[in-house]
Amino acid sequence: MTEKTVKEMSFLDHLEELRWVLVRCSAGILVMGIVAYFFADYIFDVLIFGPTKTDFITYRFFCDASNYLGFAENICVTELPFKIINTQMEGQVNIFVWICIMAGFIMAFPYILWQFWKFISPALYEKEKKNATLFITVASILFFLGVTFGYFVIVPMSVNFLATFHISTVVENNFTIDSYISMVKTSVIASGLFFELPIIIYFLTKLGLVTPTFLRNNRKYTIVIVLIVAAIITPPDVVSQITVSIPMLIIYEASIFISAIVVKNKLKNEPAS
């Protein structure tokens, strides 16, 4: 006998249950999307297009930091030479709908986690089921931290770099609203999901698909990739690159630590031969 109390279900029963999980998740996103609709002006004018303004908090922070540290050339953003244009008849309507959906997804994320936890919980041990609140809380915090990092660091760094990059003075930067919104969505959501890495590593380690040794052996490749990404999306200064790199490396190291704990607990719970 094991501690697990798994209810016998056929493959089709599992698919039916998963379908209802997805339906409930979609409903949660829809409800939160409707809530976002009532705050659309703030979402667009302050949040979405905030990084296009030179007085955005991130630009001011790096400007103050460079002045405080006495850099010979400060990194103050005084100009963002580009315009955002709409080139499609239904372009702004589509953008409005998708931003509400994205905002709905972000706000409903804890509820989505809860739904998927309920789906997988029958296959877990009783003591693991009791950790539902802890799991959802930690995973939600990590996701929101990632979203915050993506919005306040990745997005403004990308905007500043892409707005000031020119292959020739003949070319003028007029970005379509689709490309700008796509960059914001990708940066924010991808960063939020990347911060879920410790949670993903936890489950992969429990399944035996990842080990702390594997993660440590590939640490050097991870560092190189992170530094390359930081160099691409940030201005050519050390402060910006370090600001982007350090949180990502901390997340990776935290994943190694969690993986090691899982393996240690596995060995401890294995019966002596």
Secondary structure, 3 states (H helix, E strand, C coil): CCCCCCCCCCHHHHHHHHHHHHHHHHHHHHHHHHHHHCCHHHHHHHHHCHHHCCCCHHHHHHHHHHHHHCCCCCCCCCCCCCEEECCCCCHHHHHHHHHHHHHHHHHCHHHHHHHHHHHHHHHCCHHHHCCHHHHHHHHHHHHHHHHHHHHHHHHHHHHHHHHHCCCCCCCCCEEEHHHHHHHHHHHHHHHHHHCCHHHHHHHHHHCCCCCHHHHHHCHHHHHHHHHHHHHHHCCCCHHHHHHHHHHHHHHHHHHHHHHHHHHHHHHHHCCCC
